[in-house]
Amino acid sequence: MDQPEAATTASTPEQVGLSFLALAHGLREQVDRYMTSTAGLSLSRTKILQVLADRGTLHQAELATTLGQAPRSVTQAVEGCERLGLVARTCDPEDRRRKTVSLTETGRVTLAAAEQAGTHALRRCFDSLEPQQLAALDALLKHLGTALTGNNAN
């Protein structure tokens, strides 16, 4: 009886890890392209708007910290969002050198469309899994997440 190749070939953690990284990168690019073409908003700009929607008006430095990104990168992305009317930047009344960033109504509408597009793109991929496969993948990802944060009991 023939066995699937995966059952007869031992995979190393490095091989699986590299496959996972390649797949995650490809999925991220696919979701980003779909969101950009459908809603006109990239995944990275969507994250900026999500933080502002969740946390309200923030200083750009706080936004960068929340996103875990370099302040200069966030400044450039925020400037792009401002040009599109998605956010408004104002000078902090206490320190004119600091800029505060807030979500505009156009930003809220665009964010909703981008989130819907992202959901659609993810469903197109993960709907191909059977319910038990999806549950098993979810459990594996949670396990990996725990291992990455160092919260595992091992």
OpenMM code with the backbone's topology and positions (N, CA, C; nanometers):
from openmm import Vec3, app, unit

residues = "MET ASP GLN PRO GLU ALA ALA THR THR ALA SER THR PRO GLU GLN VAL GLY LEU SER PHE LEU ALA LEU ALA HIS GLY LEU ARG GLU GLN VAL ASP ARG TYR MET THR SER THR ALA GLY LEU SER LEU SER ARG THR LYS ILE LEU GLN VAL LEU ALA ASP ARG GLY THR LEU HIS GLN ALA GLU LEU ALA THR THR LEU GLY GLN ALA PRO ARG SER VAL THR GLN ALA VAL GLU GLY CYS GLU ARG LEU GLY LEU VAL ALA ARG THR CYS ASP PRO GLU ASP ARG ARG ARG LYS THR VAL SER LEU THR GLU THR GLY ARG VAL THR LEU ALA ALA ALA GLU GLN ALA GLY THR HIS ALA LEU ARG ARG CYS PHE ASP SER LEU GLU PRO GLN GLN LEU ALA ALA LEU ASP ALA LEU LEU LYS HIS LEU GLY THR ALA LEU THR GLY ASN ASN ALA ASN".split()
positions = [
    Vec3(0.0850, -0.1176, 0.0000),
    Vec3(0.0000, 0.0000, 0.0000),
    Vec3(0.0891, 0.1233, 0.0000),
    Vec3(0.0634, 0.2156, -0.0897),
    Vec3(0.1412, 0.3391, -0.0984),
    Vec3(0.1027, 0.4341, 0.0141),
    Vec3(0.2051, 0.4935, 0.0765),
    Vec3(0.1808, 0.5925, 0.1797),
    Vec3(0.2124, 0.7302, 0.1231),
    Vec3(0.1433, 0.8318, 0.1701),
    Vec3(0.1764, 0.9669, 0.1259),
    Vec3(0.3217, 0.9983, 0.1586),
    Vec3(0.3847, 1.0792, 0.0741),
    Vec3(0.5255, 1.1126, 0.0925),
    Vec3(0.5524, 1.1747, 0.2292),
    Vec3(0.4604, 1.2569, 0.2786),
    Vec3(0.4790, 1.3230, 0.4074),
    Vec3(0.4916, 1.2211, 0.5209),
    Vec3(0.4233, 1.1066, 0.5065),
    Vec3(0.4267, 1.0062, 0.6120),
    Vec3(0.5579, 0.9286, 0.6101),
    Vec3(0.6262, 0.9194, 0.4963),
    Vec3(0.7476, 0.8416, 0.4866),
    Vec3(0.8738, 0.9271, 0.4934),
    Vec3(0.8622, 1.0566, 0.4771),
    Vec3(0.9775, 1.1458, 0.4804),
    Vec3(0.9731, 1.2289, 0.6081),
    Vec3(1.0807, 1.2217, 0.6840),
    Vec3(1.0867, 1.3000, 0.8077),
    Vec3(1.1156, 1.4456, 0.7726),
    Vec3(1.0389, 1.5352, 0.8293),
    Vec3(1.0595, 1.6778, 0.8102),
    Vec3(1.1312, 1.7328, 0.9318),
    Vec3(1.2254, 1.8216, 0.9072),
    Vec3(1.2948, 1.8853, 1.0186),
    Vec3(1.2203, 2.0122, 1.0574),
    Vec3(1.2395, 2.0580, 1.1800),
    Vec3(1.1774, 2.1849, 1.2186),
    Vec3(1.2169, 2.2997, 1.1244),
    Vec3(1.3411, 2.2973, 1.0768),
    Vec3(1.3867, 2.4028, 0.9860),
    Vec3(1.3110, 2.3997, 0.8536),
    Vec3(1.2910, 2.2796, 0.7998),
    Vec3(1.2180, 2.2657, 0.6729),
    Vec3(1.0741, 2.3126, 0.6882),
    Vec3(1.0100, 2.2693, 0.7942),
    Vec3(0.8719, 2.3085, 0.8185),
    Vec3(0.8645, 2.4590, 0.8425),
    Vec3(0.9581, 2.5106, 0.9204),
    Vec3(0.9615, 2.6537, 0.9481),
    Vec3(0.9780, 2.7367, 0.8226),
    Vec3(1.0678, 2.6946, 0.7341),
    Vec3(1.0881, 2.7681, 0.6087),
    Vec3(0.9647, 2.7599, 0.5190),
    Vec3(0.9012, 2.6429, 0.5162),
    Vec3(0.7774, 2.6299, 0.4385),
    Vec3(0.6689, 2.7208, 0.4935),
    Vec3(0.6587, 2.7252, 0.6265),
    Vec3(0.5595, 2.8107, 0.6909),
    Vec3(0.5866, 2.9575, 0.6593),
    Vec3(0.7122, 2.9997, 0.6702),
    Vec3(0.7470, 3.1388, 0.6403),
    Vec3(0.7129, 3.1747, 0.4957),
    Vec3(0.7441, 3.0856, 0.4026),
    Vec3(0.7142, 3.1119, 0.2613),
    Vec3(0.5636, 3.1208, 0.2390),
    Vec3(0.4899, 3.0304, 0.3005),
    Vec3(0.3448, 3.0309, 0.2864),
    Vec3(0.2842, 3.1562, 0.3493),
    Vec3(0.3298, 3.1915, 0.4681),
    Vec3(0.2780, 3.3114, 0.5360),
    Vec3(0.3084, 3.4363, 0.4540),
    Vec3(0.4271, 3.4439, 0.3981),
    Vec3(0.4634, 3.5589, 0.3154),
    Vec3(0.3741, 3.5668, 0.1916),
    Vec3(0.3541, 3.4534, 0.1265),
    Vec3(0.2686, 3.4497, 0.0079),
    Vec3(0.1247, 3.4867, 0.0395),
    Vec3(0.0733, 3.4373, 0.1519),
    Vec3(-0.0633, 3.4691, 0.1928),
    Vec3(-0.0764, 3.6170, 0.2230),
    Vec3(0.0218, 3.6732, 0.2936),
    Vec3(0.0195, 3.8164, 0.3252),
    Vec3(0.0189, 3.8996, 0.1968),
    Vec3(0.1030, 3.8637, 0.1021),
    Vec3(0.1062, 3.9369, -0.0255),
    Vec3(-0.0266, 3.9266, -0.0996),
    Vec3(-0.0854, 3.8080, -0.0993),
    Vec3(-0.2134, 3.7878, -0.1681),
    Vec3(-0.3245, 3.8704, -0.1030),
    Vec3(-0.3310, 3.8690, 0.0293),
    Vec3(-0.4318, 3.9467, 0.1013),
    Vec3(-0.4081, 4.0957, 0.0769),
    Vec3(-0.2825, 4.1391, 0.0826),
    Vec3(-0.2487, 4.2794, 0.0601),
    Vec3(-0.2905, 4.3243, -0.0805),
    Vec3(-0.2590, 4.2439, -0.1808),
    Vec3(-0.2972, 4.2787, -0.3196),
    Vec3(-0.4482, 4.2883, -0.3339),
    Vec3(-0.5197, 4.1928, -0.2754),
    Vec3(-0.6655, 4.1927, -0.2875),
    Vec3(-0.7258, 4.3145, -0.2163),
    Vec3(-0.6766, 4.3448, -0.0970),
    Vec3(-0.7272, 4.4600, -0.0226),
    Vec3(-0.6989, 4.5902, -0.0985),
    Vec3(-0.5796, 4.6000, -0.1534),
    Vec3(-0.5424, 4.7211, -0.2266),
    Vec3(-0.6263, 4.7371, -0.3523),
    Vec3(-0.6453, 4.6279, -0.4252),
    Vec3(-0.7219, 4.6380, -0.5505),
    Vec3(-0.8713, 4.6549, -0.5257),
    Vec3(-0.9216, 4.5995, -0.4174),
    Vec3(-1.0649, 4.6054, -0.3887),
    Vec3(-1.1048, 4.7307, -0.3111),
    Vec3(-1.0272, 4.7608, -0.2053),
    Vec3(-1.0645, 4.8709, -0.1152),
    Vec3(-0.9711, 4.9913, -0.1266),
    Vec3(-0.8613, 4.9754, -0.2005),
    Vec3(-0.7664, 5.0860, -0.2154),
    Vec3(-0.6810, 5.1102, -0.0929),
    Vec3(-0.6688, 5.0108, -0.0061),
    Vec3(-0.5926, 5.0277, 0.1172),
    Vec3(-0.5064, 4.9041, 0.1408),
    Vec3(-0.3761, 4.9257, 0.1580),
    Vec3(-0.2845, 4.8148, 0.1829),
    Vec3(-0.3038, 4.7604, 0.3236),
    Vec3(-0.2500, 4.6443, 0.3457),
    Vec3(-0.2572, 4.5802, 0.4763),
    Vec3(-0.1876, 4.6653, 0.5828),
    Vec3(-0.0728, 4.7246, 0.5500),
    Vec3(-0.0013, 4.8054, 0.6489),
    Vec3(-0.0773, 4.9332, 0.6830),
    Vec3(-0.1375, 4.9970, 0.5847),
    Vec3(-0.2172, 5.1167, 0.6130),
    Vec3(-0.3458, 5.0795, 0.6871),
    Vec3(-0.3993, 4.9626, 0.6570),
    Vec3(-0.5173, 4.9155, 0.7293),
    Vec3(-0.4857, 4.9022, 0.8773),
    Vec3(-0.3682, 4.8490, 0.9097),
    Vec3(-0.3294, 4.8320, 1.0492),
    Vec3(-0.3220, 4.9676, 1.1196),
    Vec3(-0.2693, 5.0699, 1.0530),
    Vec3(-0.2643, 5.2040, 1.1109),
    Vec3(-0.4049, 5.2526, 1.1441),
    Vec3(-0.4954, 5.2372, 1.0488),
    Vec3(-0.6328, 5.2830, 1.0716),
    Vec3(-0.7008, 5.2018, 1.1805),
    Vec3(-0.6720, 5.0722, 1.1882),
    Vec3(-0.7308, 4.9887, 1.2934),
    Vec3(-0.6863, 5.0358, 1.4322),
    Vec3(-0.5589, 5.0684, 1.4455),
    Vec3(-0.5088, 5.1158, 1.5751),
    Vec3(-0.5787, 5.2460, 1.6124),
    Vec3(-0.5917, 5.3365, 1.5162),
    Vec3(-0.6589, 5.4636, 1.5443),
    Vec3(-0.8069, 5.4425, 1.5763),
    Vec3(-0.8706, 5.3500, 1.5082),
    Vec3(-1.0125, 5.3214, 1.5357),
    Vec3(-1.0287, 5.2632, 1.6761),
    Vec3(-0.9337, 5.1796, 1.7171),
    Vec3(-0.9412, 5.1150, 1.8481),
    Vec3(-0.8993, 5.2073, 1.9627),
    Vec3(-0.7956, 5.2856, 1.9401),
    Vec3(-0.7363, 5.3631, 2.0498),
    Vec3(-0.7678, 5.5113, 2.0450),
    Vec3(-0.8231, 5.5598, 1.9341),
    Vec3(-0.8530, 5.7025, 1.9226),
    Vec3(-0.7309, 5.7817, 1.8780),
    Vec3(-0.7379, 5.9113, 1.8941),
    Vec3(-0.6298, 6.0001, 1.8527),
    Vec3(-0.5026, 5.9677, 1.9307),
    Vec3(-0.3907, 5.9578, 1.8573),
    Vec3(-0.2617, 5.9249, 1.9174),
    Vec3(-0.1534, 6.0170, 1.8637),
    Vec3(-0.0490, 6.0357, 1.9424),
    Vec3(0.0706, 6.1005, 1.8895),
    Vec3(0.1358, 6.0026, 1.7928),
    Vec3(0.2046, 6.0551, 1.6919),
    Vec3(0.2686, 5.9662, 1.5949),
    Vec3(0.3652, 5.8706, 1.6624),
    Vec3(0.4383, 5.9165, 1.7640),
    Vec3(0.5324, 5.8294, 1.8357),
    Vec3(0.4582, 5.7153, 1.9052),
    Vec3(0.3432, 5.7431, 1.9628),
    Vec3(0.2625, 5.6387, 2.0271),
    Vec3(0.2125, 5.5384, 1.9229),
    Vec3(0.1732, 5.5899, 1.8081),
    Vec3(0.1271, 5.5039, 1.6999),
    Vec3(0.2395, 5.4107, 1.6552),
    Vec3(0.3602, 5.4647, 1.6395),
    Vec3(0.4750, 5.3837, 1.6000),
    Vec3(0.5039, 5.2750, 1.7035),
    Vec3(0.4998, 5.3121, 1.8303),
    Vec3(0.5237, 5.2158, 1.9379),
    Vec3(0.4180, 5.1060, 1.9364),
    Vec3(0.2927, 5.1443, 1.9223),
    Vec3(0.1840, 5.0468, 1.9194),
    Vec3(0.1993, 4.9499, 1.8032),
    Vec3(0.2431, 5.0012, 1.6889),
    Vec3(0.2609, 4.9179, 1.5700),
    Vec3(0.3916, 4.8389, 1.5726),
    Vec3(0.4827, 4.8760, 1.6624),
    Vec3(0.6134, 4.8103, 1.6670),
    Vec3(0.6994, 4.8453, 1.5476),
    Vec3(0.6849, 4.9685, 1.4992),
    Vec3(0.7585, 5.0122, 1.3806),
    Vec3(0.8424, 5.1350, 1.4127),
    Vec3(0.9377, 5.1623, 1.3248),
    Vec3(1.0216, 5.2809, 1.3395),
    Vec3(0.9371, 5.4055, 1.3172),
    Vec3(0.9580, 5.5099, 1.3973),
    Vec3(0.8807, 5.6330, 1.3814),
    Vec3(0.8844, 5.6888, 1.2390),
    Vec3(0.9988, 5.6844, 1.1731),
    Vec3(1.0092, 5.7385, 1.0367),
    Vec3(0.9190, 5.6630, 0.9393),
    Vec3(0.9131, 5.5306, 0.9528),
    Vec3(0.8266, 5.4503, 0.8655),
    Vec3(0.6804, 5.4865, 0.8867),
    Vec3(0.6425, 5.5034, 1.0120),
    Vec3(0.5045, 5.5380, 1.0440),
    Vec3(0.4725, 5.6782, 0.9932),
    Vec3(0.5675, 5.7698, 1.0068),
    Vec3(0.5460, 5.9061, 0.9575),
    Vec3(0.5157, 5.9051, 0.8084),
    Vec3(0.5936, 5.8290, 0.7326),
    Vec3(0.5708, 5.8213, 0.5877),
    Vec3(0.4347, 5.7609, 0.5563),
    Vec3(0.3972, 5.6551, 0.6267),
    Vec3(0.2676, 5.5910, 0.6024),
    Vec3(0.1533, 5.6842, 0.6409),
    Vec3(0.1679, 5.7546, 0.7527),
    Vec3(0.0643, 5.8480, 0.7971),
    Vec3(0.0502, 5.9625, 0.6975),
    Vec3(0.1621, 6.0119, 0.6454),
    Vec3(0.1563, 6.1177, 0.5433),
    Vec3(0.0777, 6.0703, 0.4217),
    Vec3(0.0991, 5.9448, 0.3806),
    Vec3(0.0239, 5.8888, 0.2691),
    Vec3(-0.1241, 5.8788, 0.3003),
    Vec3(-0.1561, 5.8357, 0.4208),
    Vec3(-0.2963, 5.8269, 0.4631),
    Vec3(-0.3599, 5.9653, 0.4691),
    Vec3(-0.2828, 6.0634, 0.5121),
    Vec3(-0.3344, 6.2000, 0.5190),
    Vec3(-0.3654, 6.2540, 0.3785),
    Vec3(-0.2764, 6.2258, 0.2838),
    Vec3(-0.2999, 6.2710, 0.1450),
    Vec3(-0.4290, 6.2118, 0.0886),
    Vec3(-0.4640, 6.0925, 0.1332),
    Vec3(-0.5861, 6.0257, 0.0870),
    Vec3(-0.7091, 6.0676, 0.1673),
    Vec3(-0.6890, 6.1497, 0.2702),
    Vec3(-0.8005, 6.1947, 0.3530),
    Vec3(-0.8466, 6.0923, 0.4548),
    Vec3(-0.7625, 5.9934, 0.4841),
    Vec3(-0.8001, 5.8862, 0.5759),
    Vec3(-0.7734, 5.9226, 0.7219),
    Vec3(-0.6739, 6.0087, 0.7424),
    Vec3(-0.6395, 6.0556, 0.8761),
    Vec3(-0.6186, 6.2060, 0.8713),
    Vec3(-0.6260, 6.2666, 0.9880),
    Vec3(-0.5941, 6.4089, 1.0016),
    Vec3(-0.4808, 6.4197, 1.1025),
    Vec3(-0.3831, 6.5039, 1.0684),
    Vec3(-0.2719, 6.5291, 1.1608),
    Vec3(-0.2800, 6.6730, 1.2086),
    Vec3(-0.2584, 6.6909, 1.3364),
    Vec3(-0.2574, 6.8255, 1.3934),
    Vec3(-0.1393, 6.8380, 1.4878),
    Vec3(-0.0987, 6.9609, 1.5114),
    Vec3(0.0081, 6.9862, 1.6081),
    Vec3(-0.0480, 6.9728, 1.7490),
    Vec3(0.0295, 6.9137, 1.8353),
    Vec3(-0.0083, 6.9023, 1.9754),
    Vec3(-0.0057, 7.0422, 2.0366),
    Vec3(-0.1132, 7.0838, 2.1038),
    Vec3(-0.1167, 7.2187, 2.1600),
    Vec3(-0.0097, 7.2428, 2.2669),
    Vec3(0.0368, 7.1371, 2.3320),
    Vec3(0.1388, 7.1512, 2.4357),
    Vec3(0.2801, 7.1456, 2.3807),
    Vec3(0.2995, 7.0827, 2.2665),
    Vec3(0.4316, 7.0699, 2.2049),
    Vec3(0.4124, 7.0702, 2.0538),
    Vec3(0.4346, 7.1838, 1.9926),
    Vec3(0.4075, 7.2027, 1.8493),
    Vec3(0.4905, 7.1096, 1.7603),
    Vec3(0.5966, 7.0521, 1.8134),
    Vec3(0.6786, 6.9599, 1.7335),
    Vec3(0.6127, 6.8225, 1.7216),
    Vec3(0.5240, 6.7908, 1.8146),
    Vec3(0.4561, 6.6610, 1.8143),
    Vec3(0.3285, 6.6691, 1.7321),
    Vec3(0.3056, 6.5654, 1.6566),
    Vec3(0.1838, 6.5567, 1.5755),
    Vec3(0.0901, 6.4521, 1.6342),
    Vec3(-0.0379, 6.4861, 1.6368),
    Vec3(-0.1389, 6.3878, 1.6752),
    Vec3(-0.2091, 6.3422, 1.5477),
    Vec3(-0.2524, 6.2194, 1.5483),
    Vec3(-0.3159, 6.1584, 1.4314),
    Vec3(-0.4528, 6.1069, 1.4725),
    Vec3(-0.5521, 6.1386, 1.3922),
    Vec3(-0.6874, 6.0890, 1.4181),
    Vec3(-0.7480, 6.0354, 1.2890),
    Vec3(-0.8393, 5.9449, 1.3046),
    Vec3(-0.9092, 5.8821, 1.1926),
    Vec3(-1.0216, 5.9739, 1.1447),
    Vec3(-1.0320, 5.9919, 1.0144),
    Vec3(-1.1409, 6.0721, 0.9577),
    Vec3(-1.2587, 5.9811, 0.9245),
    Vec3(-1.3712, 6.0407, 0.8905),
    Vec3(-1.4878, 5.9611, 0.8500),
    Vec3(-1.4556, 5.8834, 0.7222),
    Vec3(-1.3845, 5.9453, 0.6293),
    Vec3(-1.3415, 5.8741, 0.5079),
    Vec3(-1.2545, 5.7555, 0.5455),
    Vec3(-1.1688, 5.7751, 0.6453),
    Vec3(-1.0841, 5.6665, 0.6941),
    Vec3(-1.1651, 5.5523, 0.7512),
    Vec3(-1.2706, 5.5855, 0.8253),
    Vec3(-1.3567, 5.4804, 0.8837),
    Vec3(-1.4249, 5.3984, 0.7748),
    Vec3(-1.4755, 5.4665, 0.6742),
    Vec3(-1.5440, 5.3975, 0.5646),
    Vec3(-1.4451, 5.3100, 0.4875),
    Vec3(-1.3283, 5.3649, 0.4596),
    Vec3(-1.2255, 5.2903, 0.3865),
    Vec3(-1.1765, 5.1724, 0.4682),
    Vec3(-1.1599, 5.1920, 0.5976),
    Vec3(-1.1179, 5.0832, 0.6857),
    Vec3(-1.2191, 4.9692, 0.6826),
    Vec3(-1.3456, 5.0009, 0.6902),
    Vec3(-1.4492, 4.8967, 0.6859),
    Vec3(-1.4417, 4.8180, 0.5553),
    Vec3(-1.4218, 4.8880, 0.4443),
    Vec3(-1.4115, 4.8203, 0.3141),
    Vec3(-1.2861, 4.7337, 0.3081),
    Vec3(-1.1753, 4.7831, 0.3624),
    Vec3(-1.0503, 4.7063, 0.3613),
    Vec3(-1.0619, 4.5819, 0.4486),
    Vec3(-1.1236, 4.5959, 0.5656),
    Vec3(-1.1414, 4.4801, 0.6530),
    Vec3(-1.2312, 4.3753, 0.5876),
    Vec3(-1.3334, 4.4205, 0.5189),
    Vec3(-1.4220, 4.3273, 0.4478),
    Vec3(-1.3443, 4.2562, 0.3369),
    Vec3(-1.2619, 4.3297, 0.2641),
    Vec3(-1.1811, 4.2689, 0.1577),
    Vec3(-1.0821, 4.1687, 0.2165),
    Vec3(-1.0203, 4.2036, 0.3297),
    Vec3(-0.9262, 4.1119, 0.3941),
    Vec3(-0.9944, 3.9845, 0.4395),
    Vec3(-1.1120, 3.9991, 0.4976),
    Vec3(-1.1900, 3.8825, 0.5402),
    Vec3(-1.2222, 3.7936, 0.4208),
    Vec3(-1.2622, 3.8546, 0.3105),
    Vec3(-1.2954, 3.7784, 0.1897),
    Vec3(-1.1730, 3.7016, 0.1390),
    Vec3(-1.0581, 3.7680, 0.1349),
    Vec3(-0.9361, 3.7037, 0.0854),
    Vec3(-0.8960, 3.5861, 0.1746),
    Vec3(-0.9069, 3.6031, 0.3053),
    Vec3(-0.8723, 3.4938, 0.3968),
    Vec3(-0.9712, 3.3784, 0.3857),
    Vec3(-1.0981, 3.4105, 0.3712),
    Vec3(-1.1988, 3.3039, 0.3572),
    Vec3(-1.1764, 3.2241, 0.2293),
    Vec3(-1.1376, 3.2929, 0.1212),
    Vec3(-1.1109, 3.2212, -0.0049),
    Vec3(-1.0038, 3.1155, 0.0157),
    Vec3(-0.9062, 3.1445, 0.0962),
    Vec3(-0.7981, 3.0488, 0.1210),
    Vec3(-0.8396, 2.9419, 0.2210),
    Vec3(-0.8881, 2.9822, 0.3367),
    Vec3(-0.9108, 2.8884, 0.4458),
    Vec3(-1.0430, 2.8137, 0.4366),
    Vec3(-1.1345, 2.8590, 0.3523),
    Vec3(-1.2586, 2.7840, 0.3313),
    Vec3(-1.2337, 2.6514, 0.2597),
    Vec3(-1.1134, 2.6354, 0.2009),
    Vec3(-1.0818, 2.5098, 0.1328),
    Vec3(-1.0519, 2.3977, 0.2324),
    Vec3(-1.0344, 2.4327, 0.3596),
    Vec3(-1.0064, 2.3328, 0.4617),
    Vec3(-1.1358, 2.2757, 0.5184),
    Vec3(-1.1312, 2.1483, 0.5498),
    Vec3(-1.2425, 2.0842, 0.6197),
    Vec3(-1.2453, 2.1393, 0.7625),
    Vec3(-1.3624, 2.1354, 0.8283),
    Vec3(-1.3694, 2.1885, 0.9653),
    Vec3(-1.2650, 2.1298, 1.0602),
    Vec3(-1.2406, 1.9994, 1.0520),
    Vec3(-1.1422, 1.9387, 1.1414),
    Vec3(-0.9998, 1.9829, 1.1064),
    Vec3(-0.9723, 2.0051, 0.9784),
    Vec3(-0.8410, 2.0558, 0.9385),
    Vec3(-0.8206, 2.1982, 0.9902),
    Vec3(-0.9241, 2.2784, 0.9796),
    Vec3(-0.9180, 2.4162, 1.0284),
    Vec3(-0.8955, 2.4186, 1.1798),
    Vec3(-0.9654, 2.3319, 1.2516),
    Vec3(-0.9486, 2.3240, 1.3971),
    Vec3(-0.8070, 2.2778, 1.4331),
    Vec3(-0.7552, 2.1802, 1.3598),
    Vec3(-0.6193, 2.1304, 1.3861),
    Vec3(-0.5158, 2.2394, 1.3570),
    Vec3(-0.5326, 2.3114, 1.2479),
    Vec3(-0.4412, 2.4206, 1.2150),
    Vec3(-0.4482, 2.5295, 1.3209),
    Vec3(-0.5668, 2.5619, 1.3643),
    Vec3(-0.5841, 2.6623, 1.4696),
    Vec3(-0.5094, 2.6200, 1.5963),
    Vec3(-0.5234, 2.4940, 1.6350),
    Vec3(-0.4552, 2.4442, 1.7550),
    Vec3(-0.3035, 2.4500, 1.7376),
    Vec3(-0.2547, 2.4131, 1.6210),
    Vec3(-0.1102, 2.4184, 1.5954),
    Vec3(-0.0584, 2.5621, 1.5992),
    Vec3(-0.1329, 2.6540, 1.5405),
    Vec3(-0.0907, 2.7937, 1.5409),
    Vec3(-0.0901, 2.8515, 1.6823),
    Vec3(-0.1891, 2.8139, 1.7628),
    Vec3(-0.1906, 2.8580, 1.9030),
    Vec3(-0.0705, 2.8022, 1.9777),
    Vec3(-0.0380, 2.6774, 1.9515),
    Vec3(0.0779, 2.6154, 2.0160),
    Vec3(0.2063, 2.6888, 1.9758),
    Vec3(0.2209, 2.7167, 1.8488),
    Vec3(0.3387, 2.7909, 1.8019),
    Vec3(0.3438, 2.9306, 1.8620),
    Vec3(0.2280, 2.9951, 1.8684),
    Vec3(0.2223, 3.1283, 1.9285),
    Vec3(0.2673, 3.1273, 2.0728),
    Vec3(0.2253, 3.0272, 2.1465),
    Vec3(0.2663, 3.0132, 2.2858),
    Vec3(0.4168, 2.9890, 2.2941),
    Vec3(0.4689, 2.9041, 2.2066),
    Vec3(0.6127, 2.8751, 2.2057),
    Vec3(0.6939, 3.0014, 2.1723),
    Vec3(0.6439, 3.0817, 2.0818),
    Vec3(0.7157, 3.2035, 2.0416),
    Vec3(0.7196, 3.3076, 2.1517),
    Vec3(0.6150, 3.3139, 2.2310),
    Vec3(0.6117, 3.4128, 2.3382),
    Vec3(0.6771, 3.3614, 2.4653),
    Vec3(0.7202, 3.2367, 2.4654),
    Vec3(0.7876, 3.1807, 2.5816),
    Vec3(0.6939, 3.1446, 2.6950),
    Vec3(0.5656, 3.1351, 2.6653),
    Vec3(0.4663, 3.1040, 2.7691),
    Vec3(0.4332, 2.9557, 2.7766),
    Vec3(0.5183, 2.8727, 2.7164),
    Vec3(0.4875, 2.7299, 2.7218),
    Vec3(0.5448, 2.6682, 2.8478),
    Vec3(0.4885, 2.5584, 2.8892),
    Vec3(0.5286, 2.4929, 3.0131),
    Vec3(0.6490, 2.4028, 2.9951),
    Vec3(0.6949, 2.3825, 2.8727),
    Vec3(0.8078, 2.2914, 2.8459),
    Vec3(0.9379, 2.3463, 2.8969),
] * unit.nanometer
topology = app.Topology()
chain = topology.addChain("A")
for resn in residues:
    res = topology.addResidue(resn, chain)
    for name in ("N", "CA", "C"):
        topology.addAtom(name, app.Element.getBySymbol(name[0]), res)
